[in-house]
Amino acid sequence: MKKSKKIIKTLLKWSLLVWAGYLVITTLVFGHAYIDEAKYEYPIYWSGVDAYFKNEEIEFALNKPVELKLKGIDGPYIYGNYQYTVDAQNKLLKAPFDRQYPIQVHVANNDSDSFEANLKETHHIEPFSYELPAKLIAISDIEGNFNAFYSFLVKNGVMDEKYNWTFGRGHLVLNGDFVDRGGDVTQVLWLIYMLEEKAGKAGGKVHYIIGNHEVMNLYGDNSDTDTKYVAVAKQISGKQNWEEAGRYLFSAESELGKWLRSKNVVEKIGDYVFVHAGIKSKLIEENLTIPEINSIARKYYGLRTKGLALSQKERLVLNSYDSPYWDRSYAMNVLIAGVFAFYDPFNASFHETTQEEAEQVLKFYNASKMVVGHNVVSDITPDYNGLLIKIDVKHGREKYSGKTKGLLIEKGIEYKVDDLGKRTEL
């Protein structure tokens, strides 16, 4: 007994040392830039040694004010009959807009990409269940990376270089987190918006599954947002508070905000469940159906739920440890557990979903497999003896890098595919 306690203490000690060492090294190399949104400053700012290799200034500062500025071409943002765009000279332009005509979308990349999108008359709530088409392609966690998204779609025959839908009656599944971090969030969203219309006319379908970052954007959480979006949000909304401004950017008054509110957090296509993070066994213990999950999530789009009186089912769908768009239990490891223990030791869930639990979840939803993003993996990876397919990879920053990857299901066979057009059977 004493020997067992000694071993446990030793393991805990070394785990803490390794975790502390990891934090120190990563902070030293990559920096620290947490923003206090109440004060609009960095309490502690460190650029990281990595700044040297990016030809940026190496800097350490305390209480450094956050500089908010527009950073070139962005938009359009549509509110009623007005559109806002940011030009190459960093000026926000407001102009009347006739909704009968298509909007023009420009991308500030090396190819100066541009395309048109027709606005929809209405935004219907998406169905939650579909038959499996002859071909389906899925990708996750693009995070405002237009170049990666564009090349993946082109090389896999979803669209051509002129933005024409070329996937016929096939389905494109976007498994959450297409916003935040990157600098082309608006352009990525309009590309999805435009492809929805073109796919529908061809008998195909675009499924946009909402992830945790879409949810965060809807209620104004700017934690992982390029600060240029905070800048444009403040100017458009006239609000100085970051969260209030951010919430207005994708509010129900905006075209993109109305559109996002029509999306689901879980969909079932054939025998596959598509969800951003995963569905825990806790949800089936409460007999939460897919329509119920989507209904609860949609009810709270645009709202922070902390402090609200929620039912047990609502807590499970919205809680950061149990939610289908927040869950980490299908990827639980020492690193994730360490982060949870550091930030929320008394409330965090450290449970790793077991094989039996995964089987029970799929049985409850009459499905054979679940496809998830949310947790980065080195490659498109089957897990849980093939019951789970993980598709969140570190996509390339440039077009046709070979690093941007997704999942193709064609005639019942699963492949991993990349933005060079290469396919490999799983």
C-alpha positions, -999 to +999 in steps of 0.1 A: +000+000+000+028+024+010+046+015-022+016+023-043+011+057-026+048+064-033+044+056-069+013+078-073+031+107-056+061+103-078+039+102-109+020+133-098+052+151-090+067+144-124+035+151-143+034+186-126+070+192-134+065+181-171+034+203-173+052+233-158+081+228-181+059+226-211+042+259-201+075+277-195+090+265-228+059+272-250+055+307-234+092+315-239+090+305-276+055+315-287+048+343-262+019+353-240-008+378-251-039+373-230-063+403-234-082+417-205-113+428-224-126+448-195-096+471-196-087+466-233-051+458-225-026+429-222-018+426-184+014+408-194+026+409-229+055+388-242+060+385-280+080+352-277+113+344-293+093+332-323+088+369-332+124+371-343+118+344-370+088+363-382+108+395-385+087+411-357+098+431-327+106+411-296+088+428-268+079+424-231+054+448-215+030+452-186-005+466-190+001+472-227-030+488-245-045+467-273-042+484-306-075+480-325-073+489-362-087+478-395-064+457-416-073+459-452-101+444-473-130+429-454-167+424-456-193+430-467-214+432-435-251+434-444-276+450-421-310+455-437-305+476-468-270+488-459-237+472-464-204+479-447-170+471-463-134+479-454-112+490-484-075+485-490-068+519-473-084+506-440-115+528-444-150+516-434-175+524-461-213+524-456-236+524-486-272+517-494-277+482-508-303+467-531-309+431-520-320+421-555-284+423-567-255+401-556-229+412-532-192+414-541-167+396-519-130+403-522-101+385-505-068+402-497-046+372-507-019+369-533-045+359-560-069+388-551-097+363-552-133+376-556-167+362-561-204+371-559-232+359-536-269+363-539-287+371-507-314+347-495-350+358-490-354+337-459-334+314-437-352+282-429-341+260-399-321+232-414-333+196-411-313+173-388-315+140-407-306+131-443-300+100-464-264+093-472-256+105-507-234+087-532-206+110-523-200+132-493-170+153-483-163+168-449-138+192-435-135+209-401-119+238-383-109+261-412-108+290-388-109+319-413-083+303-436-097+311-471-067+298-490-068+263-475-106+261-479-105+273-515-078+248-526-095+219-508-128+226-525-112+230-559-089+200-558-117+177-546-141+187-573-166+205-550-163+237-570-141+250-598-117+280-598-146+302-608-167+292-578-191+271-597-205+241-578-191+209-595-201+183-569-234+175-585-258+158-560-230+153-535-230+168-500-204+190-484-202+189-446-185+217-427-180+203-392-177+235-372-151+263-363-149+281-396-145+314-378-119+329-354-081+330-355-077+336-393-079+368-411-105+359-438-134+349-416-160+370-435-149+357-469-150+321-457-186+326-444-197+342-476-182+314-496-202+289-476-233+311-480-228+312-517-221+275-522-253+266-503-274+282-530-254+267-559-254+233-544-292+234-538-298+242-575-277+212-586-295+188-562-265+188-538-263+201-502-240+221-479-242+212-442-227+238-419-225+224-384-220+250-357-189+246-335-179+263-303-162+292-321-194+300-340-213+300-307-187+322-291-189+347-320-227+348-317-226+359-281-196+383-286-167+364-272-136+378-289-111+356-272-097+340-304-108+367-328-083+387-349-085+422-334-094+437-367-129+422-363-133+439-329-123+472-346-148+468-374-175+456-349-170+487-328-172+511-358-203+494-373-222+490-340-211+523-323-205+503-291-173+506-272-176+474-251-159+446-270-184+419-262-214+441-271-198+452-304-188+416-312-223+403-305-237+430-329-215+419-357-233+385-359-266+396-343-300+387-357-300+421-374-271+411-397-274+388-427-247+365-416-261+364-381-296+354-392-281+328-415-259+312-388-289+310-365-305+286-389-277+260-385-276+229-363-250+216-339-256+179-347-268+163-379-273+126-390-265+117-426-271+081-433-255+061-405-230+089-397-235+115-369-217+148-376-210+169-346-181+194-339-168+179-306-187+148-298-218+135-279-211+122-244-230+093-228-244+118-203-267+132-230-282+098-238-288+092-201-312+121-203-326+107-236-316+138-255-325+134-292-308+152-320-337+175-326-338+184-289-300+191-288-304+214-318-334+232-304-317+239-271-285+251-287-304+274-311-325+288-283-294+302-267-275+314-298-262+349-290-265+345-252-240+339-225-255+312-204-235+316-172-258+325-143-290+316-162-315+292-147-311+261-169-328+227-170-306+196-167-309+190-204-300+226-212-269+224-189-257+193-207-261+208-242-246+242-232-220+233-205-184+237-216-175+202-205-205+182-218-217+202-248-216+186-283-196+216-294-172+218-264-167+181-253-131+169-250-139+134-236-131+117-269-096+131-269-088+133-232-051+130-225-026+142-200-022+176-217-060+183-218-064+171-183-035+194-172-051+224-188-085+216-172-068+211-138-049+244-141-078+266-151-108+248-135-097+221-110-130+219-091-155+218-119-137+203-149-146+169-163-116+146-167-135+116-179-124+099-211-152+083-231-148+045-231-154+022-260-186+009-244-199+044-239-191+053-276-210+022-287-240+031-265-241+067-279-242+054-315-267+028-307-290+054-291-289+075-323-292+044-345-258+053-361-227+034-369-201+062-368-195+097-355-174+123-373-158+150-351-134+180-353-125+203-324-093+184-312-063+186-336-049+153-348-019+147-370-040+132-398-075+121-406-078+094-380-103+066-372-106+059-334-126+038-310-121+008-333-135+027-362-166+042-345-151+077-345-134+096-373-114+126-363-110+153-390-095+184-373-060+187-387-036+216-389-044+229-423-019+246-446-018+284-447-013+286-485-033+271-514-024+236-525-001+229-496-010+192-492-016+199-455-053+207-458-073+175-453-108+161-450-129+131-452-145+117-484-172+090-482-180+077-517-201+047-524-197+036-488-159+038-488-141+062-465-110+081-477-088+109-464-083+135-490-061+166-493-059+199-512-037+183-539-065+159-548-048+129-532-071+103-517-062+074-494-086+048-482-090+047-444 
